[in-house]
Amino acid sequence: MQKKLKRIPRKSEYLAQIISIIFHPIFIPTFLFYTIQKTTNHQLSTQFILFTLLFTVVLPALFVYFLKKANKIEDIELEKRKDRLIPYLVSTLILIFWVTLTFLLSYAPQKIIAIQAGMVISLSILLIINLKYKISVHAATLGNALGTSIMILSFNANTINFILTVLGAFIALLLVCYSRVLLKKHSIGQVLWGSIMGIVIGIIILV
């Protein structure tokens, strides 16, 4: 007789949900640039921060909300691979416009624009992978933030800020990966490959 799988305790589910919401992919760019602003000598303008909120949080969230209202997707968490195609495609186009606008209006230093470009590349790769295989966007986004933090803070922050920020990003990545697997949103392989992809792109884009 097969052993019955134990049900996840409610408290664990609740905590995992909170972690997934706090570290949702749409919030990571704002967290990342705020951290860069506070720990390095890169001074980011108010316009840039507002643009980041608009193009990485507000517009993608509204688009997914309207898709759900129009019954084009099953749920706003985009659990089904087939539901991810249009949101990912539109979000990629939104990010491209964000990067282009930042460049044309000179709202951020060149390295910051490179980080933005890395985010576009990450989402574009996720879009392609999603055609055949489901991968964790939570893990990929946080992995990208970790890789970016390692590269940009190693040259622009003091040792304490570097250690605390990178350690914090690494712990956040572990918590998110654990939460996504615990909630059965992704397999271990999906969060692992998402993390690796994000970290690699975050590092390469700033080499």
Secondary structure, DSSP 4 states (H G I P E B T S, - for coil): -PPPPPPPPHHHHHHHHHHHHHT-TTTHHHHHHHHHHHHSS-PPPHHHHHHHHIIIIIHHHHHHHHHHHTTSSS-TT--SGGGTHHHHHHHHHHHHHHHHHHHHHT-S-HHHHHHHHHHHHHHHHHHHHHTT----HHHHHHHHHHHHHHHHHHHHS-HHHHHHHHHHHHHHHHHHHHHHHHTTSS-HHHHHHHHHHHHHHHHHTT-
